[in-house]
Amino acid sequence: MSQQQYYYNEHDENQVLRLRKDKRKRKLKRKIKVVLILFVMLLIAGYFVSDISRVHDINMTGLQEVSKDDIEKSISVHEGDIVLFVNTGKIEDEIAKMPFIKKVKVTKSLLGSVQIEVEEAQKVAYCVIDKKTYVIDELGNVSETDDKDLIASLQSTPQITKFKDLQLLKEFAKEYVNIPEIVKNQTSDIIYDPQKADETRLKFIMDDGKILYLRIEDMADQLNNRYDYVANKEAFKNKCVFSFEGNYVYMKDCE
């Protein structure tokens, strides 16, 4: 049997060297990758344990009637919380449920600041039932208040009297905010004045002394679509009482 002969091949040696080099490069890349991952993990861990990751400032703008303390009690974020975990949408929903809130926007900074921008709903009327003061805002919400400063400021809005039922007041509020602004602006007082056959009748006393009789469930439709208050007031200057009954308006002369 003849002995197998080996022939030196330079190409084979180069291939082996290249494979070794590639293997070393792969190992080096894996090591670098592991080091980078560890470095990033250390940065993340350092961020979470440092004060930078915490809420350290909650700023609020646009507040007039709503107090900062009331908002802080209602929201689910406080100083010291991790800012990355702050849910701005949830905070907006929490604040939006509060009285006198029309719009709210919440933003956050990774440096630990939370910004709350509030637009309050305007007060449009108030009512006292069983010695409790209720405020109606421009959105039709009814809120109880015992804030003396707020109650004092309500004197510039129409007072609603003789309501005994809070639920009926809420029904009134939803309709009242939809009547024309010019009528609201010229209204001095609103009196709940039911009759035997008309349990939801209201008496609007205007700034000029004229009187409008309206029904809670119909007043928005009647004043927006069926009756032009300003035009009729000018056309019938000698009339002082306007009683809205269905599609008709009955007028009485001034005494």
VENVEN-V628257 format. One record per residue. N is the residue number from 0. RES is the residue in one small letter. BURIAL is b if it has 16 or more other C-alpha atoms within 10 Angstrom, else e. D_FIRST is the distance of its C-alpha to the first C-alpha in whole Angstrom. Layout:
BEGIN
n: [N | N]
res: [RES | RES]
burial: [BURIAL | BURIAL]
d_first: [D_FIRST | D_FIRST]
END
This chain:
BEGIN
n: [0 | 1 | 2 | 3 | 4 | 5 | 6 | 7 | 8 | 9 | 10 | 11 | 12 | 13 | 14 | 15 | 16 | 17 | 18 | 19 | 20 | 21 | 22 | 23 | 24 | 25 | 26 | 27 | 28 | 29 | 30 | 31 | 32 | 33 | 34 | 35 | 36 | 37 | 38 | 39 | 40 | 41 | 42 | 43 | 44 | 45 | 46 | 47 | 48 | 49 | 50 | 51 | 52 | 53 | 54 | 55 | 56 | 57 | 58 | 59 | 60 | 61 | 62 | 63 | 64 | 65 | 66 | 67 | 68 | 69 | 70 | 71 | 72 | 73 | 74 | 75 | 76 | 77 | 78 | 79 | 80 | 81 | 82 | 83 | 84 | 85 | 86 | 87 | 88 | 89 | 90 | 91 | 92 | 93 | 94 | 95 | 96 | 97 | 98 | 99 | 100 | 101 | 102 | 103 | 104 | 105 | 106 | 107 | 108 | 109 | 110 | 111 | 112 | 113 | 114 | 115 | 116 | 117 | 118 | 119 | 120 | 121 | 122 | 123 | 124 | 125 | 126 | 127 | 128 | 129 | 130 | 131 | 132 | 133 | 134 | 135 | 136 | 137 | 138 | 139 | 140 | 141 | 142 | 143 | 144 | 145 | 146 | 147 | 148 | 149 | 150 | 151 | 152 | 153 | 154 | 155 | 156 | 157 | 158 | 159 | 160 | 161 | 162 | 163 | 164 | 165 | 166 | 167 | 168 | 169 | 170 | 171 | 172 | 173 | 174 | 175 | 176 | 177 | 178 | 179 | 180 | 181 | 182 | 183 | 184 | 185 | 186 | 187 | 188 | 189 | 190 | 191 | 192 | 193 | 194 | 195 | 196 | 197 | 198 | 199 | 200 | 201 | 202 | 203 | 204 | 205 | 206 | 207 | 208 | 209 | 210 | 211 | 212 | 213 | 214 | 215 | 216 | 217 | 218 | 219 | 220 | 221 | 222 | 223 | 224 | 225 | 226 | 227 | 228 | 229 | 230 | 231 | 232 | 233 | 234 | 235 | 236 | 237 | 238 | 239 | 240 | 241 | 242 | 243 | 244 | 245 | 246 | 247 | 248 | 249 | 250 | 251 | 252 | 253 | 254]
res: [m | s | q | q | q | y | y | y | n | e | h | d | e | n | q | v | l | r | l | r | k | d | k | r | k | r | k | l | k | r | k | i | k | v | v | l | i | l | f | v | m | l | l | i | a | g | y | f | v | s | d | i | s | r | v | h | d | i | n | m | t | g | l | q | e | v | s | k | d | d | i | e | k | s | i | s | v | h | e | g | d | i | v | l | f | v | n | t | g | k | i | e | d | e | i | a | k | m | p | f | i | k | k | v | k | v | t | k | s | l | l | g | s | v | q | i | e | v | e | e | a | q | k | v | a | y | c | v | i | d | k | k | t | y | v | i | d | e | l | g | n | v | s | e | t | d | d | k | d | l | i | a | s | l | q | s | t | p | q | i | t | k | f | k | d | l | q | l | l | k | e | f | a | k | e | y | v | n | i | p | e | i | v | k | n | q | t | s | d | i | i | y | d | p | q | k | a | d | e | t | r | l | k | f | i | m | d | d | g | k | i | l | y | l | r | i | e | d | m | a | d | q | l | n | n | r | y | d | y | v | a | n | k | e | a | f | k | n | k | c | v | f | s | f | e | g | n | y | v | y | m | k | d | c | e]
burial: [e | e | e | e | e | e | e | e | e | e | e | e | e | e | e | e | e | e | e | e | e | e | e | e | e | e | e | e | e | e | e | e | e | e | e | e | e | e | e | e | e | e | e | e | e | e | e | e | e | e | e | b | b | b | b | b | b | b | e | b | e | e | b | e | b | b | e | e | e | e | b | e | e | e | e | e | b | b | e | e | b | b | b | e | e | b | e | b | e | e | b | b | e | e | b | b | e | e | b | b | b | b | e | b | b | b | e | b | e | e | e | b | b | b | b | b | b | b | e | b | b | e | b | b | b | b | b | b | b | e | e | e | e | b | b | b | b | b | b | b | b | b | e | e | e | e | e | e | e | e | e | e | e | b | e | e | b | b | b | b | b | e | b | e | e | e | e | e | b | b | e | b | b | b | b | b | b | b | b | e | e | e | e | b | e | e | b | b | b | b | b | b | b | e | e | e | e | e | e | b | b | b | b | b | b | b | e | e | e | b | b | b | b | b | b | b | e | b | b | b | e | b | b | e | e | e | e | e | b | e | e | e | e | e | e | e | e | e | b | b | b | b | b | b | e | e | e | e | b | e | b | e | e | e | e]
d_first: [0 | 4 | 7 | 9 | 12 | 16 | 19 | 22 | 24 | 28 | 29 | 27 | 29 | 32 | 32 | 31 | 34 | 36 | 35 | 36 | 39 | 40 | 40 | 42 | 45 | 45 | 45 | 48 | 50 | 50 | 51 | 54 | 55 | 55 | 57 | 59 | 60 | 61 | 63 | 65 | 65 | 67 | 69 | 70 | 71 | 73 | 75 | 76 | 77 | 79 | 82 | 81 | 80 | 83 | 86 | 89 | 91 | 93 | 95 | 98 | 100 | 102 | 104 | 108 | 109 | 105 | 105 | 102 | 102 | 102 | 99 | 97 | 98 | 97 | 93 | 90 | 89 | 90 | 90 | 87 | 85 | 81 | 82 | 79 | 80 | 83 | 84 | 86 | 87 | 88 | 90 | 92 | 92 | 94 | 96 | 97 | 99 | 101 | 105 | 106 | 102 | 102 | 98 | 96 | 93 | 90 | 88 | 86 | 84 | 81 | 83 | 85 | 88 | 89 | 92 | 94 | 96 | 99 | 102 | 104 | 106 | 110 | 113 | 115 | 117 | 118 | 120 | 121 | 121 | 122 | 122 | 119 | 118 | 115 | 114 | 113 | 110 | 110 | 107 | 109 | 108 | 110 | 110 | 112 | 113 | 115 | 114 | 118 | 117 | 115 | 118 | 120 | 119 | 119 | 123 | 122 | 120 | 122 | 123 | 123 | 125 | 126 | 123 | 122 | 119 | 116 | 114 | 116 | 116 | 112 | 113 | 116 | 113 | 111 | 113 | 115 | 113 | 112 | 116 | 117 | 117 | 120 | 121 | 120 | 121 | 124 | 124 | 126 | 126 | 125 | 127 | 125 | 128 | 128 | 130 | 131 | 129 | 127 | 125 | 123 | 125 | 125 | 128 | 127 | 129 | 129 | 129 | 132 | 134 | 133 | 131 | 129 | 128 | 125 | 122 | 119 | 117 | 118 | 119 | 116 | 116 | 120 | 120 | 117 | 118 | 121 | 123 | 123 | 125 | 126 | 127 | 129 | 131 | 132 | 133 | 135 | 136 | 139 | 137 | 136 | 134 | 131 | 130 | 127 | 127 | 125 | 125 | 128 | 130 | 133 | 135 | 138 | 140 | 141 | 144]
END
